């Protein structure tokens, strides 16, 4: 079968009927929603998981990080596979794997079974997520329609992360924690059916069908080792061999990954991509943003339940305004990009999120809802929504058609990789302040320290973007 050019995208290009194009947007965004939802949906259910499966504190953190690390580490491989073997095919394969792993996780009886299922979920998500953005960028011509589609994709992804608290709370309170995973099974089956009908196959024209598996193994192993080393510092300290060993091994593996990419004939990440200022700077910015922003939902879920004594459902309902704010920010972003430009809005959004983090960093054990959760939460979430769409637009603007899936995977990888490492770092910061004291006051102080550190990261990111991001034109 002859490969179609990338412009012959999932709906046979921009000439496809408008209704069919937006049906493609619906299916692609539904897949992205599931992927991002499962990063955050378990947060509210973590205390229930711990009680039912007798998880340790570290094991609890790895329920989140096992998914995010396999997701981020294999996403580049997933993006390349979409270019080489077909976007529709990889979308269906990834979603099927993700759905099956969700079923296994929901039925887990031991901690290792849950962690293994979360790892396989991450693998499925790594194949699925790059295909969702690639299908959109190759279905719409560059211009207002593509910007709106990317804005919708960003809003849905942000909404998936934000809605995780509410969905997790409802399911945990009404049924059990298992349903935060089992709910993916019927939804995944429905999206699979829609994608099979609405998507048409496409892949990069003339691409060699070869995957850089050694590169994928090295980058995934390197990230996992670095994250594990950071987590070990919580109990062993930064100078202990148990922490320094994994950190050093992770850095060696990541260095080997760069060396392999420079020499292999068909690299997972062609280093030439980083010669594009838009690609390198936007991906670095979303990585640094992810270091802070991903952990917001994790710490707010713990704060509401462990300090304010909310039920899982109350915790989820309390975070609804956060969900709405991040979606609103993502949907307003294309209009604001037309006024102040991509770079200006990315900086504005990150600065606004940083101010929200500072405000949230003043939390204590007697906090009220309006001043401790609602106010800072809206500011943080709105800023996150503003920043994501322009950074995604900048990162994908210079991609050649043959690299569309790869660049999409690189952007998602940097965002999720930053989130996984950020959670490990900020959890360690919080634990060092808590110092084993499980009283509400000590827990609140630890979570506050994590938000204060996140604010510093976001303000540093604003400075970086001012220096590094290209002065992109305003979007119509």
N, C-alpha and C positions, 0 to 999 in steps of 0.2 A: 504494500500500500504506500503510495507517495505521500510524504508529509505535506500538510498544508502550510502556507505561510502564516505567521502569527497574526497577521491582519485579518485572516479568515477565522475570526474568533468564534466564541461559543454560540453566537447567533448569526453567523455569516456576515459580521461587520455592521457598520452603521446603517446600512440600507434595510436592515431587518425592521419589521413593524415595531412601533414604539411599545405596544403592549407586550410583545415578546421580549424586548430588551429589558423592560422593567420586571417581567417574570424571572428573567435571569438574575437581575439584581436581588429579587426576593429570595431565590434559592441560594445564591452565593452568600448573602448576608445571613440567612438562617444557619448555614454551615459555620460561618464565622462566629455567630452568636453562641452556638453550642460550645465551640472551642474555647472562647474567652469565658463563658459562663463557668466552665469547669475549673478555671483557675481560681475563681472566687467563691463558688457556690458551697464548697466544703467548709469555708471559714466559720460560718455560724454553727455548723454541725460538729465542729472539732471537739467541744466538750462532751457531746454525746458519744462520739466515736471513741474518745479516750476511756469513758466509763464502760462502754460495752466490750471493747476489745483489749482493755487494759494496756493502752499505749503509754509509753513514757513521754516526757516533755519533748525530748529530741525526736522521738518517733512521730509525735504530733506534727512537728514542723516539717518532717519529711513526707507526710501525706500531701502537703502542698508542693514541696520542692522536688519530689520525685517526678511529678507531672511536669512542672515547669522546666526542669533541666533536660529531660528527654525531649520535650516539646521544642525548646530553644536549640538544643544541640543538634537535632536531626532535621530542623526546618530547612536548612540550606540544601540538604540532600533531597528533601521533599520538593522544594522549589525547582531544583534542577530536573528532578524526575518528571515534573509537570511539563517542562519545556521539551524533554526528550521523548516521553512516552504518551503524551496527550493530557491536556488539562482536565477534560471530562473524566477520563479513566482514573487519574490520580485522585480527583475529587471523590469519586465513588469508592475507590479502594480505601482512602483515608477515612471516610465517613463510616464505612462498614467495619473497619478495624476499631475505630473509636466507639461505635455502638456496642460491639461485642465485648470490649473491655469494660464498658460501663456496666453491662450485665454481670460480668464476673466480679467486679468491685462491689456491686450492690449485694452480692450473695456471699461475700468474704466472711469467714469464720475466725481467721487468725490475722494478726497484724501483717505478717509477710505476704499473705494473699492479697490484702488491700493494697499494700505498697507495690506488689507486682502488677496488679491490675491498673494502678495509677501510672506505672511506667509504660505499659502497653497503650493506655489511653493517650499518653504524651506522644508516642510514636504515630498513632493514627492522626492526632492533631497536627503533627509536624508535616504529614503528607497533605492533609486537608487545607490547612490555613493558607499556604502560599497560592494554592490553586484558586481560592476565593477571590483574592485581590487580582491575580493575573487574568482571570476570566473577565473581570470588570474593565481593567485597563486595556485589554485587547478587544473588548466588545464595543467600546465607545471611542470616537476620535478625540484627540486632544482638544480641549476647549471646555465651555460651560457644562456640557452634558457629562463629560468624564469627571469634572470637578464635583458636580452634584452627586454622581454615583459614588465617588470616593468619600465624599462627605457622609453619605448615607451608610456606607460600609464602616466608616470610622465611628459614626454615632451608634450603630448596632453593636459593634465590638465593644465600645465604651459602655453601652447599656448592658451588654452581657456581663461585663465585669461588675458593673454597679448593681444590677438586679440580682446578682448572686446571693446577697444578704437576704433579700426578701424571699426569693424562691427557696433558699436553704432553710430559712426560718419557718416558712409555711409547711414545707414538707417534713421537717424534723419534728415540729410540734404536732401536726395532724397525723402523721404516719410514723416515720422513724428516720434516722439519719441515712438509712440505706436508700431511701427514695431520692436523695439528692443525686445519686448515680443512676438508679433504675429509671428515672424519668426520661433519661436520654434515649432509652430504647424505642419507645413509640415515636418520639419526635424525630429521632434519627431515621427510622424506617420511612416516615412521611417525607422527609427531605430527600432521601435517596430516590423515592419514586418520582418526585418533582424534578430532580436534577436529570434523571434518566430520560425524561420526556422533553425538557426545555433546552438542555445543553446540546450543542453539536461539537464534535471532536475537533481539536486543533492542537498543533505543536509547532515548535520552531522549525523553520525551513532549513533543510540540509544539515541538521544537527547530528553529530555522531552519538549513537546510542551507547554511551558509556558513562557509568557513575563512579565518582571518586569515593569509594567506600572507605579506604584508609583515612582520607581526610575527615570523613564524617565521624569515624570511630575516635580519632585523635581529638577533635574539637569537643565532642560529647564527653569523653573521658576527662579531658583537661578541665572543663567547666565543672563537672561533678566533683573532681578532686579539690578544686579551689573552694567550692561551696562547702564541702565537707570539712576542709581545714578551717574555714571561718567559723563553722558551727562548733568545732572542737575547742576553739579558743574560749568559748563560753565557760567550759568546765576546767580546761587544762591551762588556759592562759596563752598569751601570744608567743611566749618563748619556749613552750613545751614541745618536745619532739613529736607528740601526737598531733599537734596543730601544724608545726613547721614542715613535717614530712609530707602530708597531703598537699599543702600549699606549694611546696617546692616541686613535687611530682606533677601537680596540675600545670604549673608554669612551664615545666619542661615539655609536657605534652602539647601545650598550646604553641610553644616555640617550634616543636617538630611539625605541627600542623602548618605553620607558615612556611617552613622549609619544603614540605611536601607540595604545597600549593604552588610554590615558585618553580618546581621542577617537573611536575606531572604534565602529561600532554593534555589531559582534559580535567582541569582542576575543579574542585567543588566551588571555590570562590576565586575566579580569575583576579589576580592582584591588580590587573589593569583597571578594573572597575573603580578602585580607590584613587585612580588618577582623575576621576571626575570629582570636582570639588563638591558638587551638590550631593553626590552619593556618600562620600566619606564624611562630610560635615553633618549632614542630616542624620546619618546612622549613629554617629558618635553622640549627637544631641539626644536622640531618642533612647540610647543606652543609658546616658546619665539621668535623663528624666525617669526612666524606668527604675533606676536605683531607689528613688524616693517614692514614686507614685504608686507602685504596685503594692507596697506594704501598708498603704492607708487602710484598705479594707480589712486586712488581717488584724491590725491593732485596734481598729474601731470595734470589730466583732468581739475581740477579747475584752476590751474595756467595758462595753455595754453589759456583757454577761458576767465577767469576773469581778468588776468593780461596782457597777450600777445595779447589778442583780436583775437584769432583764432576762426574760425567757427568750429562747431562740426566735419565736415569732415576733416578740416586742423588739428585739434587736433588728430583725429584718425590716419591720415597719419603720423603725427610727431612721433607717438609712435610705428610705424611699426618696426624700428630697435630694440626696446625693446622686442617686441614679438619674433623676430628672434633670439635674443641673449639668451632669456630664454629657447627657444626650443633647440637651439644649445648646451647650457650648459647641459640640461637634456639628450640629445643624446650622448654627449661626456662622460658623467659621468661613464657609465659602463667601458669604456676603462681606464679612469683615476683611477677607483676603483681597477683595476687589478695592477696598478703601486704603488699607495700610500695607498691603503686600504680604507675601508668605513669611518672610523673615521677621517683619514687624509683629505679626500676629503670634508666631511661635515664641518670640521673646516675651510678649505681653502675657500670653497664657502661662508660661513657666513662672514669670514673676508673680502673677496673681496667685498661682498655686503655692508658691513659696510663702507669701503673706498668710495664706490660709494655714499652712503648716506651722508657722510661728504662733498663730492664734491657737491652734489645736494643742501646741506644746505647753500651753498654760493650764491644761486639764488637771483636775485633782479628784479626790475620792468623793467630794460633795458636789460635783458638777451638776448643773441643771441642764435640761435638754436644749433650751434656746441658745444659751451662751456657750455651752461646752460641746454640743454636737451639731446643731442645726447651722448656726452662723459660720463657724470655720469649715464645716463640711461643704456648704454651698460654694464658698470661695475656692476651696481646694478642687472640687469637682469641676466647677466652671472653668477654672484655669487649665485643668487637664484636658477638657474637651476642646478648648481653644487651641492648644498646642499641637494636638495629635494630627489633625487634618493637614495643616501646612507642612509639617515635617514629612508626612507620607507623600504629599505632592512633590516636594523638593527632591526627596530620595528617589522617586520613580521617574522624574522628568527627563533624565538623561539616558534612560535605558534603551538600547536597541531592541527591536522586536524579539530577536533570538534570546535575549537575556531577561525578558520580562518576568518570568517566573523566578529566576535567580535573584533579581533585585527585590522583588516582593518578599521572597523568603529571607533575604538578608535584613530587610527592614523589620519584619516580624521577629526574626532571631534576635536582633539587637535589643528590641523592646522587651522581649520575654527574658532574654539572658540578663539584661540589666535588672529586671524584676526579681529573678531568682537569686542573683548575688546580693541585691539590695535587701531582700528579706533575710538572708543569712547574716548580713552585716548589721542591719538595724535590730534584729532579734538579739544578737550578741550585745549590742549597745544597751538595749533594754534590760537584758539579763544581768549585765554588770552593775546596773543601778539597782535592780531588785535584790540581787545578792542572796537569793534563797528565801527572802521574806515574802510570804504569800498573802500578807494583809492587804486590804483594799488600797490603803495609802501608799504602800511600797509599790504595788502593781501600777497604780496610776502614775507615780513618779517615773517608773521605768518606761512606760508607754510614752509619757511626755518627752522624755529624753530622746526617744526614737524619732518623734516628730520634729524636735528641735534640730536633730542631726539631718533629717530629711530636708528641712528648710535651707540649711547651709548648702546642701548638695544642689538644690534647685537654683539658688542664687548664683552659685558657681556656673551652673549650666547657662543661665542668662548671659553671663559674661562671655562664656565660650561662644555662644551663638552670635553675639555682637561682633566677635572677631573672625569667626570662621564661616558662617553661612553666607552664600552668595546673595547679592542684592537682587533677588528675583523680581521679575516684573509683576505688576498687579494682575490678578486673575479677573476676567470679565464675569 
